[in-house]
């Protein structure tokens, strides 16, 4: 029932794109249509401290294994084409 549970913290980090924490929180809660439940910076920091940083290593490895096993990666002259 928390406003910033485990999955919300993960989504928050994955989709960050603003410059300040306040802007990030406003954008995050607006994008999930729960702006009225927006938390403070202090509450965000408390939720972040509960997160094991190894979860990102795991997620990156999972994403990479799924990505490279799919037909998405394209090669040109034996080089992977990667675009952002």
Order of alpha helices (4+ residues) and beta strands (2+ residues): alpha-alpha-alpha-alpha-beta-beta
